[in-house]
Amino acid sequence: MKSRPVPVLPLYQKIVEILEDVQTTTYRSINRTMVHAYWWIGQQIV
């Protein structure tokens, strides 16, 4: 029985999509955390 090769392009594209999604999620999380930190700092100043 001969195995069929996995198409490289669709696999590569899917990996790129996953990494881009994770990167976007990470940026959003960091931005949200920084906004909270600045808000807490502002509360301490006031």
PQR file of N, CA, C, O and H, with PARSE charges and radii, in Angstrom:
ATOM      1  N   MET A   1       0.843  -1.167   0.000 -0.4000 1.5000
ATOM      2  CA  MET A   1       0.000   0.000   0.000 -0.0000 2.0000
ATOM      3  C   MET A   1       0.894   1.238   0.000  0.5500 1.7000
ATOM      4  O   MET A   1       1.797   1.365   0.828 -0.5500 1.4000
ATOM      5  N   LYS A   2       0.641   2.114  -0.906 -0.4000 1.5000
ATOM      6  CA  LYS A   2       1.454   3.308  -1.045 -0.0000 2.0000
ATOM      7  C   LYS A   2       0.749   4.481  -0.373  0.5500 1.7000
ATOM      8  O   LYS A   2      -0.430   4.733  -0.625 -0.5500 1.4000
ATOM      9  H   LYS A   2      -0.092   2.011  -1.578  0.4000 1.0000
ATOM     10  N   SER A   3       1.485   5.205   0.494 -0.4000 1.5000
ATOM     11  CA  SER A   3       0.872   6.355   1.154 -0.0000 2.0000
ATOM     12  C   SER A   3       0.944   7.571   0.245  0.5500 1.7000
ATOM     13  O   SER A   3       1.908   7.763  -0.495 -0.5500 1.4000
ATOM     14  H   SER A   3       2.443   5.001   0.699  0.4000 1.0000
ATOM     15  N   ARG A   4      -0.093   8.378   0.321 -0.4000 1.5000
ATOM     16  CA  ARG A   4      -0.136   9.593  -0.489 -0.0000 2.0000
ATOM     17  C   ARG A   4       0.541  10.726   0.265  0.5500 1.7000
ATOM     18  O   ARG A   4       0.340  10.859   1.472 -0.5500 1.4000
ATOM     19  H   ARG A   4      -0.876   8.222   0.923  0.4000 1.0000
ATOM     20  N   PRO A   5       1.334  11.543  -0.408 -0.5600 1.5000
ATOM     21  CA  PRO A   5       1.994  12.650   0.282  0.2800 2.0000
ATOM     22  C   PRO A   5       0.990  13.725   0.712  0.5500 1.7000
ATOM     23  O   PRO A   5      -0.008  13.969   0.032 -0.5500 1.4000
ATOM     24  N   VAL A   6       1.266  14.339   1.817 -0.4000 1.5000
ATOM     25  CA  VAL A   6       0.417  15.417   2.320 -0.0000 2.0000
ATOM     26  C   VAL A   6       0.709  16.668   1.502  0.5500 1.7000
ATOM     27  O   VAL A   6       1.876  17.013   1.316 -0.5500 1.4000
ATOM     28  H   VAL A   6       2.076  14.141   2.369  0.4000 1.0000
ATOM     29  N   PRO A   7      -0.318  17.356   1.010 -0.5600 1.5000
ATOM     30  CA  PRO A   7      -0.076  18.584   0.266  0.2800 2.0000
ATOM     31  C   PRO A   7       0.582  19.622   1.182  0.5500 1.7000
ATOM     32  O   PRO A   7       0.049  19.957   2.240 -0.5500 1.4000
ATOM     33  N   VAL A   8       1.721  20.114   0.769 -0.4000 1.5000
ATOM     34  CA  VAL A   8       2.507  21.004   1.613 -0.0000 2.0000
ATOM     35  C   VAL A   8       1.869  22.379   1.729  0.5500 1.7000
ATOM     36  O   VAL A   8       1.814  22.931   2.828 -0.5500 1.4000
ATOM     37  H   VAL A   8       2.154  19.843  -0.090  0.4000 1.0000
ATOM     38  N   LEU A   9       1.397  22.937   0.655 -0.4000 1.5000
ATOM     39  CA  LEU A   9       0.862  24.292   0.673 -0.0000 2.0000
ATOM     40  C   LEU A   9      -0.316  24.455   1.628  0.5500 1.7000
ATOM     41  O   LEU A   9      -0.292  25.377   2.443 -0.5500 1.4000
ATOM     42  H   LEU A   9       1.441  22.488  -0.238  0.4000 1.0000
ATOM     43  N   PRO A  10      -1.351  23.607   1.572 -0.5600 1.5000
ATOM     44  CA  PRO A  10      -2.457  23.765   2.523  0.2800 2.0000
ATOM     45  C   PRO A  10      -2.002  23.599   3.980  0.5500 1.7000
ATOM     46  O   PRO A  10      -2.484  24.308   4.863 -0.5500 1.4000
ATOM     47  N   LEU A  11      -1.089  22.678   4.229 -0.4000 1.5000
ATOM     48  CA  LEU A  11      -0.581  22.488   5.578 -0.0000 2.0000
ATOM     49  C   LEU A  11       0.169  23.734   6.033  0.5500 1.7000
ATOM     50  O   LEU A  11      -0.041  24.212   7.148 -0.5500 1.4000
ATOM     51  H   LEU A  11      -0.697  22.102   3.512  0.4000 1.0000
ATOM     52  N   TYR A  12       1.028  24.257   5.190 -0.4000 1.5000
ATOM     53  CA  TYR A  12       1.784  25.472   5.502 -0.0000 2.0000
ATOM     54  C   TYR A  12       0.831  26.634   5.763  0.5500 1.7000
ATOM     55  O   TYR A  12       1.024  27.381   6.722 -0.5500 1.4000
ATOM     56  H   TYR A  12       1.199  23.869   4.284  0.4000 1.0000
ATOM     57  N   GLN A  13      -0.182  26.797   4.936 -0.4000 1.5000
ATOM     58  CA  GLN A  13      -1.149  27.888   5.088 -0.0000 2.0000
ATOM     59  C   GLN A  13      -1.905  27.765   6.408  0.5500 1.7000
ATOM     60  O   GLN A  13      -2.148  28.768   7.080 -0.5500 1.4000
ATOM     61  H   GLN A  13      -0.339  26.190   4.157  0.4000 1.0000
ATOM     62  N   LYS A  14      -2.273  26.556   6.777 -0.4000 1.5000
ATOM     63  CA  LYS A  14      -2.991  26.340   8.038 -0.0000 2.0000
ATOM     64  C   LYS A  14      -2.097  26.697   9.221  0.5500 1.7000
ATOM     65  O   LYS A  14      -2.564  27.307  10.182 -0.5500 1.4000
ATOM     66  H   LYS A  14      -2.076  25.741   6.232  0.4000 1.0000
ATOM     67  N   ILE A  15      -0.829  26.329   9.164 -0.4000 1.5000
ATOM     68  CA  ILE A  15       0.112  26.662  10.236 -0.0000 2.0000
ATOM     69  C   ILE A  15       0.263  28.176  10.347  0.5500 1.7000
ATOM     70  O   ILE A  15       0.289  28.713  11.455 -0.5500 1.4000
ATOM     71  H   ILE A  15      -0.450  25.833   8.383  0.4000 1.0000
ATOM     72  N   VAL A  16       0.362  28.863   9.221 -0.4000 1.5000
ATOM     73  CA  VAL A  16       0.462  30.322   9.216 -0.0000 2.0000
ATOM     74  C   VAL A  16      -0.782  30.938   9.852  0.5500 1.7000
ATOM     75  O   VAL A  16      -0.666  31.868  10.650 -0.5500 1.4000
ATOM     76  H   VAL A  16       0.341  28.427   8.322  0.4000 1.0000
ATOM     77  N   GLU A  17      -1.958  30.442   9.517 -0.4000 1.5000
ATOM     78  CA  GLU A  17      -3.205  30.954  10.086 -0.0000 2.0000
ATOM     79  C   GLU A  17      -3.248  30.763  11.600  0.5500 1.7000
ATOM     80  O   GLU A  17      -3.674  31.661  12.327 -0.5500 1.4000
ATOM     81  H   GLU A  17      -2.053  29.687   8.868  0.4000 1.0000
ATOM     82  N   ILE A  18      -2.816  29.615  12.072 -0.4000 1.5000
ATOM     83  CA  ILE A  18      -2.797  29.343  13.512 -0.0000 2.0000
ATOM     84  C   ILE A  18      -1.861  30.316  14.215  0.5500 1.7000
ATOM     85  O   ILE A  18      -2.225  30.896  15.238 -0.5500 1.4000
ATOM     86  H   ILE A  18      -2.470  28.886  11.482  0.4000 1.0000
ATOM     87  N   LEU A  19      -0.667  30.498  13.681 -0.4000 1.5000
ATOM     88  CA  LEU A  19       0.301  31.398  14.305 -0.0000 2.0000
ATOM     89  C   LEU A  19      -0.175  32.844  14.297  0.5500 1.7000
ATOM     90  O   LEU A  19       0.030  33.571  15.269 -0.5500 1.4000
ATOM     91  H   LEU A  19      -0.371  30.026  12.850  0.4000 1.0000
ATOM     92  N   GLU A  20      -0.806  33.264  13.212 -0.4000 1.5000
ATOM     93  CA  GLU A  20      -1.337  34.632  13.151 -0.0000 2.0000
ATOM     94  C   GLU A  20      -2.452  34.824  14.172  0.5500 1.7000
ATOM     95  O   GLU A  20      -2.534  35.876  14.806 -0.5500 1.4000
ATOM     96  H   GLU A  20      -0.972  32.674  12.422  0.4000 1.0000
ATOM     97  N   ASP A  21      -3.303  33.827  14.339 -0.4000 1.5000
ATOM     98  CA  ASP A  21      -4.392  33.904  15.312 -0.0000 2.0000
ATOM     99  C   ASP A  21      -3.841  34.001  16.730  0.5500 1.7000
ATOM    100  O   ASP A  21      -4.316  34.809  17.528 -0.5500 1.4000
ATOM    101  H   ASP A  21      -3.236  32.972  13.825  0.4000 1.0000
ATOM    102  N   VAL A  22      -2.848  33.186  17.044 -0.4000 1.5000
ATOM    103  CA  VAL A  22      -2.235  33.220  18.367 -0.0000 2.0000
ATOM    104  C   VAL A  22      -1.556  34.566  18.607  0.5500 1.7000
ATOM    105  O   VAL A  22      -1.629  35.111  19.708 -0.5500 1.4000
ATOM    106  H   VAL A  22      -2.463  32.529  16.396  0.4000 1.0000
ATOM    107  N   GLN A  23      -0.904  35.095  17.593 -0.4000 1.5000
ATOM    108  CA  GLN A  23      -0.237  36.387  17.724 -0.0000 2.0000
ATOM    109  C   GLN A  23      -1.249  37.495  18.011  0.5500 1.7000
ATOM    110  O   GLN A  23      -1.016  38.335  18.880 -0.5500 1.4000
ATOM    111  H   GLN A  23      -0.845  34.651  16.698  0.4000 1.0000
ATOM    112  N   THR A  24      -2.356  37.502  17.295 -0.4000 1.5000
ATOM    113  CA  THR A  24      -3.403  38.501  17.516 -0.0000 2.0000
ATOM    114  C   THR A  24      -3.978  38.388  18.928  0.5500 1.7000
ATOM    115  O   THR A  24      -4.173  39.398  19.605 -0.5500 1.4000
ATOM    116  H   THR A  24      -2.545  36.820  16.589  0.4000 1.0000
ATOM    117  N   THR A  25      -4.247  37.171  19.366 -0.4000 1.5000
ATOM    118  CA  THR A  25      -4.779  36.951  20.713 -0.0000 2.0000
ATOM    119  C   THR A  25      -3.791  37.434  21.769  0.5500 1.7000
ATOM    120  O   THR A  25      -4.189  38.030  22.770 -0.5500 1.4000
ATOM    121  H   THR A  25      -4.090  36.351  18.817  0.4000 1.0000
ATOM    122  N   THR A  26      -2.510  37.179  21.548 -0.4000 1.5000
ATOM    123  CA  THR A  26      -1.478  37.617  22.488 -0.0000 2.0000
ATOM    124  C   THR A  26      -1.416  39.124  22.562  0.5500 1.7000
ATOM    125  O   THR A  26      -1.348  39.682  23.658 -0.5500 1.4000
ATOM    126  H   THR A  26      -2.186  36.695  20.735  0.4000 1.0000
ATOM    127  N   TYR A  27      -1.437  39.808  21.414 -0.4000 1.5000
ATOM    128  CA  TYR A  27      -1.408  41.275  21.404 -0.0000 2.0000
ATOM    129  C   TYR A  27      -2.597  41.846  22.167  0.5500 1.7000
ATOM    130  O   TYR A  27      -2.438  42.782  22.950 -0.5500 1.4000
ATOM    131  H   TYR A  27      -1.492  39.355  20.524  0.4000 1.0000
ATOM    132  N   ARG A  28      -3.768  41.299  21.951 -0.4000 1.5000
ATOM    133  CA  ARG A  28      -4.963  41.792  22.643 -0.0000 2.0000
ATOM    134  C   ARG A  28      -4.844  41.606  24.148  0.5500 1.7000
ATOM    135  O   ARG A  28      -5.203  42.497  24.918 -0.5500 1.4000
ATOM    136  H   ARG A  28      -3.897  40.538  21.315  0.4000 1.0000
ATOM    137  N   SER A  29      -4.348  40.466  24.562 -0.4000 1.5000
ATOM    138  CA  SER A  29      -4.191  40.190  25.986 -0.0000 2.0000
ATOM    139  C   SER A  29      -3.199  41.152  26.625  0.5500 1.7000
ATOM    140  O   SER A  29      -3.447  41.676  27.711 -0.5500 1.4000
ATOM    141  H   SER A  29      -4.057  39.743  23.936  0.4000 1.0000
ATOM    142  N   ILE A  30      -2.089  41.382  25.959 -0.4000 1.5000
ATOM    143  CA  ILE A  30      -1.078  42.302  26.486 -0.0000 2.0000
ATOM    144  C   ILE A  30      -1.640  43.718  26.552  0.5500 1.7000
ATOM    145  O   ILE A  30      -1.435  44.416  27.545 -0.5500 1.4000
ATOM    146  H   ILE A  30      -1.887  40.956  25.077  0.4000 1.0000
ATOM    147  N   ASN A  31      -2.342  44.150  25.512 -0.4000 1.5000
ATOM    148  CA  ASN A  31      -2.923  45.491  25.510 -0.0000 2.0000
ATOM    149  C   ASN A  31      -3.920  45.659  26.648  0.5500 1.7000
ATOM    150  O   ASN A  31      -3.925  46.692  27.317 -0.5500 1.4000
ATOM    151  H   ASN A  31      -2.508  43.583  24.705  0.4000 1.0000
ATOM    152  N   ARG A  32      -4.752  44.668  26.872 -0.4000 1.5000
ATOM    153  CA  ARG A  32      -5.748  44.724  27.938 -0.0000 2.0000
ATOM    154  C   ARG A  32      -5.049  44.812  29.293  0.5500 1.7000
ATOM    155  O   ARG A  32      -5.470  45.584  30.155 -0.5500 1.4000
ATOM    156  H   ARG A  32      -4.748  43.829  26.328  0.4000 1.0000
ATOM    157  N   THR A  33      -3.999  44.039  29.487 -0.4000 1.5000
ATOM    158  CA  THR A  33      -3.259  44.052  30.742 -0.0000 2.0000
ATOM    159  C   THR A  33      -2.586  45.399  30.967  0.5500 1.7000
ATOM    160  O   THR A  33      -2.572  45.899  32.091 -0.5500 1.4000
ATOM    161  H   THR A  33      -3.658  43.413  28.787  0.4000 1.0000
ATOM    162  N   MET A  34      -2.031  45.990  29.923 -0.4000 1.5000
ATOM    163  CA  MET A  34      -1.383  47.299  30.052 -0.0000 2.0000
ATOM    164  C   MET A  34      -2.409  48.383  30.390  0.5500 1.7000
ATOM    165  O   MET A  34      -2.120  49.267  31.197 -0.5500 1.4000
ATOM    166  H   MET A  34      -2.042  45.583  29.009  0.4000 1.0000
ATOM    167  N   VAL A  35      -3.587  48.331  29.795 -0.4000 1.5000
ATOM    168  CA  VAL A  35      -4.631  49.308  30.114 -0.0000 2.0000
ATOM    169  C   VAL A  35      -5.014  49.203  31.585  0.5500 1.7000
ATOM    170  O   VAL A  35      -5.165  50.223  32.258 -0.5500 1.4000
ATOM    171  H   VAL A  35      -3.821  47.613  29.140  0.4000 1.0000
ATOM    172  N   HIS A  36      -5.173  47.979  32.092 -0.4000 1.5000
ATOM    173  CA  HIS A  36      -5.492  47.797  33.511 -0.0000 2.0000
ATOM    174  C   HIS A  36      -4.376  48.346  34.390  0.5500 1.7000
ATOM    175  O   HIS A  36      -4.648  49.018  35.385 -0.5500 1.4000
ATOM    176  H   HIS A  36      -5.051  47.150  31.545  0.4000 1.0000
ATOM    177  N   ALA A  37      -3.145  48.074  34.041 -0.4000 1.5000
ATOM    178  CA  ALA A  37      -2.013  48.557  34.833 -0.0000 2.0000
ATOM    179  C   ALA A  37      -1.995  50.087  34.865  0.5500 1.7000
ATOM    180  O   ALA A  37      -1.798  50.682  35.924 -0.5500 1.4000
ATOM    181  H   ALA A  37      -2.924  47.528  33.233  0.4000 1.0000
ATOM    182  N   TYR A  38      -2.198  50.721  33.717 -0.4000 1.5000
ATOM    183  CA  TYR A  38      -2.205  52.183  33.679 -0.0000 2.0000
ATOM    184  C   TYR A  38      -3.374  52.745  34.482  0.5500 1.7000
ATOM    185  O   TYR A  38      -3.243  53.779  35.136 -0.5500 1.4000
ATOM    186  H   TYR A  38      -2.358  50.237  32.856  0.4000 1.0000
ATOM    187  N   TRP A  39      -4.506  52.070  34.432 -0.4000 1.5000
ATOM    188  CA  TRP A  39      -5.665  52.524  35.198 -0.0000 2.0000
ATOM    189  C   TRP A  39      -5.364  52.463  36.691  0.5500 1.7000
ATOM    190  O   TRP A  39      -5.665  53.402  37.428 -0.5500 1.4000
ATOM    191  H   TRP A  39      -4.613  51.230  33.900  0.4000 1.0000
ATOM    192  N   TRP A  40      -4.762  51.343  37.143 -0.4000 1.5000
ATOM    193  CA  TRP A  40      -4.420  51.195  38.567 -0.0000 2.0000
ATOM    194  C   TRP A  40      -3.381  52.241  38.979  0.5500 1.7000
ATOM    195  O   TRP A  40      -3.463  52.794  40.077 -0.5500 1.4000
ATOM    196  H   TRP A  40      -4.517  50.580  36.544  0.4000 1.0000
ATOM    197  N   ILE A  41      -2.417  52.514  38.118 -0.4000 1.5000
ATOM    198  CA  ILE A  41      -1.408  53.546  38.417 -0.0000 2.0000
ATOM    199  C   ILE A  41      -2.093  54.894  38.548  0.5500 1.7000
ATOM    200  O   ILE A  41      -1.790  55.658  39.464 -0.5500 1.4000
ATOM    201  H   ILE A  41      -2.350  52.065  37.227  0.4000 1.0000
ATOM    202  N   GLY A  42      -3.018  55.194  37.639 -0.4000 1.5000
ATOM    203  CA  GLY A  42      -3.770  56.438  37.707 -0.0000 2.0000
ATOM    204  C   GLY A  42      -4.554  56.547  39.009  0.5500 1.7000
ATOM    205  O   GLY A  42      -4.623  57.626  39.599 -0.5500 1.4000
ATOM    206  H   GLY A  42      -3.264  54.573  36.895  0.4000 1.0000
ATOM    207  N   GLN A  43      -5.133  55.464  39.455 -0.4000 1.5000
ATOM    208  CA  GLN A  43      -5.881  55.484  40.712 -0.0000 2.0000
ATOM    209  C   GLN A  43      -4.956  55.791  41.891  0.5500 1.7000
ATOM    210  O   GLN A  43      -5.363  56.484  42.823 -0.5500 1.4000
ATOM    211  H   GLN A  43      -5.077  54.588  38.976  0.4000 1.0000
ATOM    212  N   GLN A  44      -3.746  55.298  41.865 -0.4000 1.5000
ATOM    213  CA  GLN A  44      -2.798  55.562  42.938 -0.0000 2.0000
ATOM    214  C   GLN A  44      -2.368  57.024  42.935  0.5500 1.7000
ATOM    215  O   GLN A  44      -2.169  57.613  43.998 -0.5500 1.4000
ATOM    216  H   GLN A  44      -3.415  54.735  41.107  0.4000 1.0000
ATOM    217  N   ILE A  45      -2.225  57.609  41.763 -0.4000 1.5000
ATOM    218  CA  ILE A  45      -1.827  59.016  41.649 -0.0000 2.0000
ATOM    219  C   ILE A  45      -2.932  59.919  42.175  0.5500 1.7000
ATOM    220  O   ILE A  45      -2.672  60.880  42.899 -0.5500 1.4000
ATOM    221  H   ILE A  45      -2.386  57.131  40.900  0.4000 1.0000
ATOM    222  N   VAL A  46      -4.171  59.599  41.804 -0.4000 1.5000
ATOM    223  CA  VAL A  46      -5.315  60.409  42.230 -0.0000 2.0000
ATOM    224  C   VAL A  46      -5.530  60.188  43.716  0.5500 1.7000
ATOM    225  O   VAL A  46      -6.443  60.771  44.301 -0.5500 1.4000
ATOM    226  H   VAL A  46      -4.382  58.818  41.216  0.4000 1.0000
TER
END
